[in-house]
Each structure stands twice: as C-alpha cells, then as structure tokens.
C-alpha cells in the first residue's frame, strides 16, 4: 500500500501529496507518516444449497468501489470456491461473482 506525505496527515492519492523543500546545509525533520493498515476481503462462493463451495472453472470475484454497476478489480480465478483480495484501501466495496462468463446470483460469505 502506498501513501504520500502531506500535512496534517499522509494521503492515498499522489495529486494530494505535498512537496518537501531541501536546501543546502539545512536539516528537514518532522516529515512523519500515518500508514493505513492494508484491508483484505475474502470468503467463499457457495452453490444454491448454501453449504457446498462452487468449484466451477473460471470463477472470479469482481470488487467495485463507488457505483456497483461500474468496473472494478477482479480476483484471480478460483477452482475451490474461495477468493481473497488484498492490498485494499480501507473503504466500502461491492462484490460480484462470475463463472464462465455467466453472472451468478450466489450467496457470498465473508
């Protein structure tokens, strides 16, 4: 997870970063960071019975922030029904399960 220095606290977006000026023979101190902890979402996609993991080839989970109908990051394919998406900025996300290009209405467990 990357963060950029800014006052009064570090920021996630480079456009919000603040510069630090260094001059000859002058020490610059007190440029501290508050690094946010990495967030992770993981779980299992189950078949209709709610107990048996979905083991179809090509199962993937898409993670979307903001508009749930927008594009997002996709987890690696899973053949055992589980997923894990790491290095997330703390926040609110929507999850969508897909298998073999067919959208599924499955119970997501996390």
Secondary structure, 3 states (H helix, E strand, C coil): CCCECCCCCCECCHHHCCCCCCCCCCCCCCCCCCCCCCEEEEEEEECCCCCCECCCCCEEEEEECCCCCCCCEECCCECCCEEEEEEECCCCCEEEEEECCEECCCCEEC
